Amino acid sequence: MTKKLESLNPRPLEPFLLALIILMLLVIITPSSLRAEIDPANEWHLLYPRIRDRLISKEEAKNKLKELEVLLKEFYLKNVSIKQDDLLCFPLKGYGPEAIGGKEGSGYQAQGYDFFDGNQHKGHPGHDIFIRDKNQDGLDDVTGKPVEVISASSGIVVSIHLNWELQSPIRGGNYIWIYEPIKSRYFYYAHLKEIFVKVGQIISRADRLGTVGRTGTNAHLKRSPTHLHFTVYQSIDGYPKPINPYMDLIKGISK
């Protein structure tokens, strides 16, 4: 009778079988759990200095950007209603297209530029937008106040750099990167003095981002008039390609 009862009791699982079951559960559960825990904006923020300083291969960086852009869009759509800005906002408060450097947007020179060349890139794939600052104190000569940088579009702040110092090799000085997930565009604002936003913050068109400054390897020099450097990129499968926003700035709205 005792032997019969013993035969009815389930045998304990062998250690290796138990380990196999645990491993299978981890394979099934872990990806979705990790996905939920990823902060895509902060991941982008951590990735960008590696791209900027050329510490990561182009292919690896491109693949990582592609993954993060999917997560950024998911995050954005969960937190805001679908919104697409048909018009850009001029990125300097109190200024308009007449402040854009060059003749009819001639300052935009994208030839030879590659995003993945980082701080060593060629070309000038953006526009310098100059403020009234003859004595180069960073204040508007008419108002006597700092000039506010405002967001050209809605999106997510994915990287900032603050506290630029003279010995720093970073060309953009204090900068902000914003990703607009609906059209998959990046907006880059460089040479700022103050920055009012933080990584992961969702912003709307015309929100305050910071103030124009004189930070950056060339922008701080006496020969350089005080300006905002403004660049727009269209991301194609994780590859940010510069696009000329000149006509969009001409047709856009000013605050």
N, C-alpha and C positions, 0 to 999 in steps of 0.2 A: 504493500500500500504506500509506504514511504517513497519507494522508488518511483511509483506511478505519479505521485504528487510532484516529485522533483522534476519529472519529465514534462509536466504541464507548465512549470514556471519558465518564463522567457529567459533565455541565456543572456548574460550581460554582453553588450556590444564590445567587440574587440577594439583595443585602443586605436589601431590604424583606421578602422572603419569610422569611429567617432571623429577622428581628425579629418577624415575625408568629407564627412557631412558638414563640419564646421567650415571647411575651406569652400565648399560649394555654396553655402549660405553667404559667405563673405563676397564671393564672386557676384552673386545675384544682388545683394543689398548694397554693397559699398559704392558703386558708381553713382547711384541716385543720391545717396547720403552725402558723398563728397561734393556732388554737383550743387546740392542745396547750400552747402557751407561755403562755397567759393564766393569771394567778393570780387567780381570781375573788374570793377574800377580800380581797386587797390592792386590787383594783379597786373593791370595795364601800367599803373604807376610804377610798380617795381620792375616791370619789363623794360620800360622806355629808357632809363639810364643805360641799360646794357646795350640797347640799340644805338643810342646817342654816342656812347663811348666805344662802340664796335667790339663789344665783349661777347657777342653771340653771332652765329652764322646767319646769313640772310634767309636761308631756307627755314631754319628753326624758328627764327623770329616771325617770319611770314605765317607759318603754320600756327604759331601761338596766337598771333593777332587774329587770325581767322576764327579760332576757337573762342577767343574772348569777345569778339564782336557779336557772335551768336548769343552769348550769355548777357552781354550788355543790352542787347535788344530785348531779351526776355525780361530782364530786370526793369528796363524802362517801361515796357508795356504793362507790367504788373503794378506800377506805381503812378502812372499818369494815363489819361485818356489819349487815344491816338490823335496826335497833333502833328501837322506838317506846316511849316512856315513857307509860304509861297514867295515871300519877299524877305530879303535880308535887311537887318537893321544896321545903319552905319555904326561902326564900332567905337566911335568917339562921341561922347555927349557934347552937344553944342557945336558940332562940326558937321561938314558935309563933304561931298565928292571933290570939291575944290581943294581940299587939303591933301589929296592923294599926290604923291611925288611923281615926277616925270611928266611927259607930255602924252595925254590921252592913255595913261596906263602903261607907258613905255618902261616903267621900272620893273615890270614883271618879266623875268628872264629865266625860264625853266629849263633851257637847254643844258643837258649834262647832269641834271639833278636826279638823285636817287635817294628816297627816304632812308634806305638802309645804309647809306654812307654816313649817317649820323652827323656828328659835329664836323666832319671832314667833307661835307657835301659841296658840290659845285653848283654854280648858278644862283639865281635869286628868285625863287618861285613864289613871290608874294609882292605885296605893296607896302611901301613905307608911307605912313600917314602922319604928316607933320603938324605940330601944334605951334601956336604963337608964343615963342620963348626965346627971344633974342639974347637974353643974358644967361640962358641955359641953367636956370635955377629950378626947372621942372614945373614952374607955375605959368598959367596963362597970362600973357602980358596985359590983357584987357580986364579979366576978372580978378587976377591976383590969386587964383585958387588952382589946386591940382585939377588936371583934366581927367574925367572919369572914362575908363574903358568899359563899354557895355557889350553884352553878348549879341552877336549878329544873328544867332539862331538859338532855338531851344536845344537841349541835349543834356549830357552827363559830363561832369568834370572828371577826366580820367588821369590827369597829372598836373602838378604844379611844381615850380621850383622857386624858392624864396631865399632871401639872405645871400644873394650873389655878392661876391667880393672881387676886388680889383685883380687879384692874382688868379682868379678862376678862368679856365680856358673856354667856358661855356659861352658860345656866341650869342645865344638868345637872352642871356642874363636871367632876370626873373620872368618866368613864362607860365602860360596856362594852355593846356590841351583840353578841348571839349569834343566829345563824340556825339554826333547827331544820328541816332540809329535808324530813323525812318528812311532817310536817303543814303545812309552809310557814308556820312561825310565827317571829316575832322576839321576843326578850326583851331588855329594856332595863333596866340597873342604873345608877342615878345617885347622885351625891354621895359617891363613894368617896374614901378617903384613899390607900390602896395598891392597886395592880393587879398580880396575879400571872400573868396570862395575856398572850399575844401574838396578833396578827392571824394568822389561818390555822390556829390551834391547834384541834384537835378535842377536845372535852371531853365528859365523861359527867355524868349527873345527880349532883348533890351534890359535884362537884369544887370546890376552892377557887378563887375568882375574885379576891378582894381583901379589903379591910376597910372598914367603914363610916366615913365621914368627915363633914366639914362644908364641902364644896366646892360652889360654885354661887352664882349671884347672890343668891338668897334664902336658901339653906340655910346660908350662913356667918353670917347675922345673928343677933344675940343672941335675938331673938324666936322663932327657929326651933329647936325641939328637935332633937337629933341623930337622923337617920333615913336609911333607904334608900328611894329612890324606885324603884318596880318597876312596869314596864308590859309587857303582852303584846299582840302584834299578830298578826292573821291576814292573810297576804298573799294578795290575789286578783288574779292577772295583774299582779303587780308593784306593787300598790297596798296598802301596809300599813294595815289598819284595826284600831283598838284594840278589844280584847275584854276583858270584865271577868273577871279570874281569881279573884275572891273565893271562889266556891264550890270551885274547884279547890284553892285554898290551904287552905280549911277541911278538905277531904277528903284532902289530900296527906299526905306523910310529913315528919317533922321529924327533924333530926339533933342 
